[in-house]
Amino acid sequence: MITVMGMGAASSGAAPAGDVAAGAELVVGGRRHLDAVRLPEGARTVVLGALAPALDTVAEYVAEERPVTVLASGDPGFFGIVRALAERFGPERLDVRAGVSSVAAAFARAGLPWDDAVVASAHGRDLRTAVHLCRAHPKVAVLTGPGAGPAELGAALRDTGRVFVVASALGSAGERVERVTPAEAAGRDWGTAVSVVLCLDGARALGPVRAVAGPRPGPAGWALDESEFAHRDSMITKFEVRALALARIGPRAGDLVWDVGAGSGSVAVECARLGAAVTAVEKTPDGAERVRANAAAHGVDVRVVQGVAPAVLAGLGEDPDAVFVGGGGRELPAIVAGCARRARRAVVVAVAALDRVPAAREALLGAGLECGGVLLQSSRLAPLPGDVTRLAATNPVFLLWGVRPHGRTEGVAP
């Protein structure tokens, strides 16, 4: 049996009471954890660094049925070592004794419930997923790591109006919990003691009570009726087109989506409702304000950039996972080409004018994307006098999509 002991972060000096490694012939853990417990006389110790060699040593003792204790931070089953141990040795060999996770402790210090929080680990992972979750959700806990701490998060989120709660050295005598803006976080050297960063939208940090823990469930429906959005002169992507566009965009939590030529922002809002971080580009001031109003009406956070594509694309920052292009006029080929060079996964283009379809398709192919498309023509049921119904045709729309070939996930900077 492998005993996995979580060293709690509930209070200062939070090593569990008693001789936690009693009887173990091998004790594995970080240096600070090993220093915090009484080690059995004659027990071998392994300081955790690279995981594979430590697991190999554990395997030697398990094969000889010699007792092993593994020390870990907080709840070792929560983004912790339990996963690796269970995969290698089987869950039936593990006796897991969980402490308080750093996320639970950080929210406790902040005085906030966290049953509705999104939790992301940036430890040894690409920071972009955590950044996009912080943009899209009002309450996110980020487990930090080298190169993915408060400064890097702050630099990426300085334009959001979020508040950070930075919790360092939780459960130790040097524990520190600070509230800072992203800009303040970006300008500091935080060292290596940071345990977790809470990224909060103050206006929405206390969400409604729900029966299911975790982030707000996805919407019960999408491709909303046009009446659900404020729009000008029917300048809105119709719900039939929007339904297929969303299927090809594939927005999900942790993604970044651009809606270029956003108009009413209907596609941007729907992508945000499905959990993605969204940047909407709209050229007119009243159009940009309309997008903001529609996002607010649906309770989602959409970053709105007023500017003219394709010139504005260079200032949007990080490459998107997917792009929807809903406008463009004569500049459409250049806009599609600019988006296609940077999209990590897909570009979807709605085109009303037949003459612009070939150039848009060539722009997708020219960026190395695999291209498909369809002409969408729909007729809606409409009432007639005398309690009868007719079919009312909507304007046909070409929907093109370009998908990055499998295995290439990075966009190419312009």
C-alpha positions as CSV (number, residue, x, y, z in Angstrom):
1,M,0.0,0.0,0.0
2,I,1.1,3.5,-0.9
3,T,0.0,6.1,1.6
4,V,-0.5,9.5,0.0
5,M,-0.6,12.3,2.6
6,G,-1.8,15.7,1.8
7,M,0.0,18.4,3.8
8,G,-2.9,20.8,4.4
9,A,-2.9,24.6,3.9
10,A,-5.7,25.3,6.4
11,S,-3.5,27.0,8.9
12,S,0.1,28.0,9.6
13,G,2.4,25.0,10.1
14,A,-0.2,22.8,8.6
15,A,1.5,19.4,8.5
16,P,-1.0,16.8,9.8
17,A,-0.7,15.9,13.4
18,G,1.2,12.8,14.4
19,D,3.9,10.8,12.7
20,V,2.5,10.8,9.2
21,A,5.3,8.6,7.8
22,A,5.2,6.0,10.6
23,G,6.2,2.6,9.4
24,A,7.3,3.7,5.9
25,E,10.5,2.4,4.5
26,L,10.4,5.0,1.6
27,V,9.2,8.5,2.0
28,V,8.8,10.7,-1.1
29,G,8.0,14.4,-1.1
30,G,9.2,17.9,-1.7
31,R,12.0,19.1,0.5
32,R,9.8,21.3,2.7
33,H,7.4,18.4,3.2
34,L,10.1,16.1,4.2
35,D,11.5,18.7,6.6
36,A,8.1,19.0,8.2
37,V,7.6,15.4,9.4
38,R,9.3,12.9,11.6
39,L,10.9,10.4,9.4
40,P,11.1,6.7,10.5
41,E,14.6,5.6,11.5
42,G,16.4,4.1,8.6
43,A,13.7,5.1,6.0
44,R,15.0,6.1,2.6
45,T,13.9,9.5,1.3
46,V,13.4,10.8,-2.3
47,V,13.1,14.5,-2.9
48,L,10.5,15.1,-5.6
49,G,11.9,16.7,-8.7
50,A,11.5,14.8,-11.9
51,L,8.5,12.5,-11.4
52,A,9.6,9.5,-13.5
53,P,12.7,8.6,-11.4
54,A,10.7,9.0,-8.2
55,L,7.9,6.6,-9.5
56,D,10.6,4.1,-10.6
57,T,11.9,4.1,-7.0
58,V,8.4,3.7,-5.6
59,A,7.9,0.7,-8.0
60,E,10.9,-1.0,-6.5
61,Y,9.5,-0.9,-3.0
62,V,5.9,-1.8,-4.2
63,A,7.3,-4.9,-6.0
64,E,8.8,-6.0,-2.7
65,E,5.6,-5.1,-0.7
66,R,7.5,-2.6,1.4
67,P,5.5,0.4,2.7
68,V,5.8,3.7,1.0
69,T,4.5,7.2,2.0
70,V,4.2,10.0,-0.5
71,L,3.9,13.6,0.8
72,A,2.1,16.2,-1.3
73,S,0.6,19.6,-1.0
74,G,-3.0,20.1,0.0
75,D,-5.4,17.6,-1.7
76,P,-3.1,15.3,-3.7
77,G,-6.1,14.2,-5.8
78,F,-6.8,17.7,-7.1
79,F,-4.3,18.4,-9.9
80,G,-1.9,16.4,-7.8
81,I,0.3,13.3,-7.7
82,V,-2.6,10.8,-7.2
83,R,-3.3,10.7,-10.9
84,A,0.3,9.6,-11.7
85,L,0.3,7.1,-8.9
86,A,-3.1,5.6,-9.8
87,E,-2.0,5.3,-13.5
88,R,1.2,3.6,-12.6
89,F,0.2,1.4,-9.6
90,G,-3.7,1.3,-9.7
91,P,-6.0,3.1,-7.4
92,E,-6.5,0.0,-5.2
93,R,-2.9,0.3,-3.9
94,L,-3.4,3.9,-2.7
95,D,-4.5,5.1,0.7
96,V,-5.1,8.8,0.0
97,R,-5.4,11.2,3.0
98,A,-6.4,14.5,1.6
99,G,-5.5,17.8,3.1
100,V,-7.1,21.2,2.3
101,S,-6.3,22.2,-1.3
102,S,-4.6,25.5,-2.0
103,V,-7.7,26.5,-4.0
104,A,-10.0,25.9,-1.1
105,A,-7.7,27.7,1.3
106,A,-7.3,30.7,-1.1
107,F,-11.0,31.1,-1.5
108,A,-11.4,30.8,2.3
109,R,-8.8,33.6,2.8
110,A,-10.8,35.7,0.3
111,G,-14.1,35.0,2.1
112,L,-15.7,33.6,-1.0
113,P,-17.6,30.4,-1.9
114,W,-16.0,28.5,-4.7
115,D,-18.6,25.9,-5.7
116,D,-19.1,27.9,-8.9
117,A,-15.4,28.6,-9.7
118,V,-13.4,27.4,-12.7
119,V,-10.1,25.9,-11.7
120,A,-7.2,25.8,-14.1
121,S,-3.6,24.6,-13.7
122,A,-0.9,26.5,-15.5
123,H,1.9,24.5,-13.7
124,G,4.0,23.1,-16.5
125,R,1.2,24.0,-19.0
126,D,0.6,26.6,-21.6
127,L,-0.7,29.7,-19.9
128,R,-3.1,30.7,-22.7
129,T,-5.9,28.3,-21.5
130,A,-5.9,29.9,-18.1
131,V,-5.9,33.4,-19.6
132,H,-8.9,32.6,-21.8
133,L,-10.8,31.1,-18.9
134,C,-10.1,34.2,-16.8
135,R,-11.5,36.4,-19.6
136,A,-14.6,34.3,-20.1
137,H,-15.6,33.4,-16.5
138,P,-16.1,35.6,-13.4
139,K,-14.4,33.4,-10.9
140,V,-11.3,31.5,-11.8
141,A,-8.5,29.9,-9.7
142,V,-5.2,29.4,-11.4
143,L,-2.6,27.1,-10.0
144,T,0.7,28.7,-10.9
145,G,4.1,27.6,-12.0
146,P,7.4,28.9,-13.3
147,G,6.7,31.4,-16.1
148,A,3.0,31.2,-15.4
149,G,2.5,33.3,-12.3
150,P,0.7,36.5,-11.2
151,A,3.0,38.7,-13.4
152,E,2.4,36.8,-16.6
153,L,-1.3,36.5,-15.9
154,G,-1.5,40.2,-15.1
155,A,0.3,41.1,-18.3
156,A,-2.2,39.1,-20.3
157,L,-5.3,40.4,-18.4
158,R,-4.4,44.1,-17.7
159,D,-7.3,45.2,-20.0
160,T,-10.0,43.2,-18.3
161,G,-10.9,45.1,-15.1
162,R,-10.5,41.9,-13.1
163,V,-9.1,41.7,-9.5
164,F,-6.5,39.2,-8.5
165,V,-6.2,37.6,-5.1
166,V,-2.6,36.2,-4.9
167,A,-2.1,33.6,-2.3
168,S,1.5,32.7,-1.4
169,A,3.1,30.1,0.9
170,L,-0.4,29.0,2.1
171,G,-0.2,27.2,5.4
172,S,3.3,28.3,6.3
173,A,4.5,31.0,8.7
174,G,5.3,33.2,5.7
175,E,1.7,33.0,4.2
176,R,0.7,36.1,2.3
177,V,-2.7,36.9,0.6
178,E,-2.9,40.2,-1.4
179,R,-5.5,41.8,-3.6
180,V,-4.0,43.5,-6.7
181,T,-5.1,44.7,-10.1
182,P,-3.7,42.8,-13.1
183,A,-1.5,45.8,-13.9
184,E,0.0,45.8,-10.4
185,A,0.6,42.0,-10.6
186,A,2.4,42.4,-13.9
187,G,4.8,44.9,-12.4
188,R,6.1,42.8,-9.6
189,D,8.5,39.9,-9.0
190,W,6.5,37.4,-7.0
191,G,9.2,34.8,-6.4
192,T,8.4,31.1,-6.2
193,A,6.1,31.0,-3.2
194,V,2.8,31.7,-5.0
195,S,0.3,28.9,-4.5
196,V,-2.7,30.1,-6.4
197,V,-4.1,33.2,-8.1
198,L,-7.8,33.9,-7.9
199,C,-9.0,36.0,-10.9
200,L,-12.4,37.7,-10.0
201,D,-15.0,39.8,-11.7
202,G,-16.1,41.8,-8.6
203,A,-19.6,42.4,-10.0
204,R,-20.2,38.7,-10.6
205,A,-18.0,36.9,-8.0
206,L,-21.1,36.0,-6.0
207,G,-23.1,34.0,-8.5
208,P,-26.5,32.4,-7.8
209,V,-26.8,29.3,-5.7
210,R,-26.8,26.2,-8.0
211,A,-27.2,22.5,-7.5
212,V,-24.1,21.6,-9.7
213,A,-20.6,22.6,-8.7
214,G,-18.2,24.1,-11.3
215,P,-18.6,26.8,-13.9
216,R,-22.0,27.8,-15.1
217,P,-23.4,25.0,-17.3
218,G,-23.6,25.6,-21.0
219,P,-26.7,27.1,-22.5
220,A,-29.8,24.9,-23.0
221,G,-29.9,26.1,-26.6
222,W,-28.0,28.1,-29.1
223,A,-28.5,29.7,-32.5
224,L,-30.9,32.1,-30.8
225,D,-33.6,33.9,-32.6
226,E,-32.7,37.3,-34.0
227,S,-35.1,38.9,-31.7
228,E,-32.8,38.0,-28.8
229,F,-30.3,40.6,-30.0
230,A,-30.4,44.3,-30.7
231,H,-29.5,44.9,-34.3
232,R,-29.8,47.5,-37.1
233,D,-31.9,47.0,-40.2
234,S,-31.8,43.2,-39.9
235,M,-27.9,43.3,-40.1
236,I,-27.5,40.1,-38.1
237,T,-26.3,36.6,-38.9
238,K,-29.6,34.6,-39.2
239,F,-30.0,31.7,-36.7
240,E,-29.8,29.1,-39.4
241,V,-26.5,30.3,-40.6
242,R,-25.3,30.9,-37.0
243,A,-26.1,27.3,-36.1
244,L,-23.8,25.8,-38.7
245,A,-21.2,28.5,-38.1
246,L,-21.0,27.6,-34.4
247,A,-20.7,23.9,-35.3
248,R,-17.7,24.8,-37.4
249,I,-16.1,27.2,-35.0
250,G,-16.5,24.8,-32.1
251,P,-16.2,27.3,-29.2
252,R,-15.3,25.8,-25.8
253,A,-13.9,26.7,-22.5
254,G,-10.2,27.8,-22.8
255,D,-10.6,28.8,-26.4
256,L,-10.1,32.3,-27.9
257,V,-12.5,33.2,-30.7
258,W,-12.5,36.4,-32.9
259,D,-15.7,37.7,-34.4
260,V,-14.5,40.0,-37.1
261,G,-17.1,42.4,-38.6
262,A,-19.3,41.6,-35.6
263,G,-22.3,43.7,-36.4
264,S,-24.7,42.9,-33.6
265,G,-22.3,40.5,-32.0
266,S,-24.6,37.6,-32.2
267,V,-21.9,35.1,-33.0
268,A,-19.6,36.6,-30.4
269,V,-22.2,36.3,-27.7
270,E,-23.1,32.8,-28.6
271,C,-19.4,31.7,-28.5
272,A,-19.1,33.4,-25.1
273,R,-22.3,31.6,-23.9
274,L,-20.6,28.3,-24.8
275,G,-17.6,29.2,-22.6
276,A,-15.0,30.7,-25.0
277,A,-13.1,33.9,-24.5
278,V,-14.2,36.2,-27.3
279,T,-12.9,39.4,-29.1
280,A,-15.4,41.1,-31.3
281,V,-14.1,43.6,-33.9
282,E,-16.6,46.2,-35.2
283,K,-15.7,49.3,-37.2
284,T,-18.4,51.8,-36.1
285,P,-18.8,53.3,-32.6
286,D,-22.6,52.6,-32.5
287,G,-21.9,49.0,-33.7
288,A,-19.3,48.4,-31.0
289,E,-21.7,49.8,-28.4
290,R,-24.4,47.5,-29.7
291,V,-22.1,44.4,-29.3
292,R,-21.4,45.5,-25.7
293,A,-25.1,45.9,-24.9
294,N,-25.9,42.4,-26.4
295,A,-23.1,40.8,-24.4
296,A,-24.3,42.5,-21.2
297,A,-27.9,41.4,-21.9
298,H,-26.8,37.8,-22.1
299,G,-24.5,38.0,-19.1
300,V,-21.3,37.2,-20.9
301,D,-18.0,39.1,-21.2
302,V,-16.9,40.0,-24.7
303,R,-13.9,42.1,-25.4
304,V,-15.0,44.7,-28.0
305,V,-12.4,46.3,-30.3
306,Q,-13.5,49.2,-32.5
307,G,-11.4,49.3,-35.7
308,V,-11.3,48.5,-39.4
309,A,-10.0,45.1,-40.5
310,P,-7.6,43.9,-41.7
311,A,-5.5,46.7,-40.2
312,V,-6.9,46.2,-36.7
313,L,-6.0,42.5,-36.6
314,A,-2.3,43.1,-35.9
315,G,-3.2,44.7,-32.6
316,L,-5.5,42.0,-31.3
317,G,-2.7,40.2,-29.4
318,E,-2.6,36.4,-29.1
319,D,-3.5,34.2,-32.1
320,P,-7.1,32.9,-31.8
321,D,-8.2,29.3,-31.9
322,A,-11.0,30.1,-34.3
323,V,-12.4,33.1,-36.2
324,F,-15.7,34.0,-37.6
325,V,-15.7,36.6,-40.4
326,G,-19.2,38.1,-40.9
327,G,-18.4,41.3,-42.9
328,G,-15.6,42.8,-45.0
329,G,-16.9,44.1,-48.3
330,R,-14.2,44.7,-50.8
331,E,-11.6,44.0,-48.1
332,L,-12.9,40.5,-47.5
333,P,-10.1,38.5,-49.1
334,A,-7.4,40.4,-47.2
335,I,-9.4,40.0,-43.9
336,V,-9.9,36.3,-44.5
337,A,-6.2,35.9,-45.4
338,G,-5.1,37.8,-42.2
339,C,-7.3,35.7,-40.0
340,A,-6.4,32.4,-41.7
341,R,-2.7,33.0,-41.2
342,R,-3.2,33.3,-37.4
343,A,-6.1,30.9,-36.6
344,R,-4.9,27.9,-34.7
345,R,-7.8,25.7,-35.7
346,A,-10.5,27.1,-38.0
347,V,-11.9,30.1,-39.9
348,V,-15.6,30.4,-40.8
349,V,-16.7,33.0,-43.3
350,A,-20.3,34.1,-44.1
351,V,-20.7,35.6,-47.5
352,A,-23.9,37.0,-49.1
353,A,-22.4,38.1,-52.4
354,L,-21.7,35.3,-54.9
355,D,-18.8,37.3,-56.5
356,R,-16.8,37.3,-53.3
357,V,-16.9,33.5,-52.7
358,P,-14.0,32.5,-54.9
359,A,-11.6,35.1,-53.5
360,A,-12.5,34.2,-49.9
361,R,-12.0,30.5,-50.7
362,E,-8.6,31.2,-52.2
363,A,-7.6,33.1,-49.1
364,L,-8.4,30.1,-47.0
365,L,-6.5,27.7,-49.2
366,G,-3.6,30.1,-49.6
367,A,-3.1,30.0,-45.8
368,G,-2.8,26.3,-45.9
369,L,-6.3,25.5,-44.6
370,E,-8.5,22.7,-45.8
371,C,-11.6,24.4,-47.2
372,G,-15.2,23.4,-47.3
373,G,-18.5,25.3,-47.8
374,V,-22.2,25.2,-48.4
375,L,-24.9,27.5,-49.7
376,L,-27.6,27.9,-47.1
377,Q,-31.1,28.6,-48.2
378,S,-34.0,28.4,-45.8
379,S,-37.7,29.2,-45.7
380,R,-39.4,29.9,-42.5
381,L,-43.0,29.3,-41.6
382,A,-45.0,32.5,-41.8
383,P,-48.7,33.1,-41.1
384,L,-51.2,34.2,-43.7
385,P,-54.7,35.6,-43.3
386,G,-57.3,32.9,-42.9
387,D,-55.3,30.9,-40.4
388,V,-53.0,29.4,-43.0
389,T,-49.2,29.3,-43.4
390,R,-46.8,30.1,-46.1
391,L,-43.0,29.7,-46.5
392,A,-41.0,32.9,-46.3
393,A,-37.6,32.6,-47.9
394,T,-34.6,34.1,-46.2
395,N,-31.6,35.5,-48.2
396,P,-29.2,32.7,-49.3
397,V,-25.8,32.8,-47.6
398,F,-22.6,31.0,-48.5
399,L,-20.8,29.6,-45.5
400,L,-17.1,28.7,-46.1
401,W,-14.8,27.2,-43.5
402,G,-11.1,26.5,-43.5
403,V,-9.6,24.0,-41.0
404,R,-6.0,23.7,-40.1
405,P,-4.7,20.3,-41.1
406,H,-4.4,17.8,-38.2
407,G,-1.2,18.2,-36.2
408,R,-0.8,21.9,-36.9
409,T,-2.3,23.9,-34.0
410,E,-0.3,27.1,-34.1
411,G,-1.2,30.0,-36.2
412,V,1.4,31.9,-38.2
413,A,2.1,35.5,-37.3
414,P,1.5,38.0,-40.1
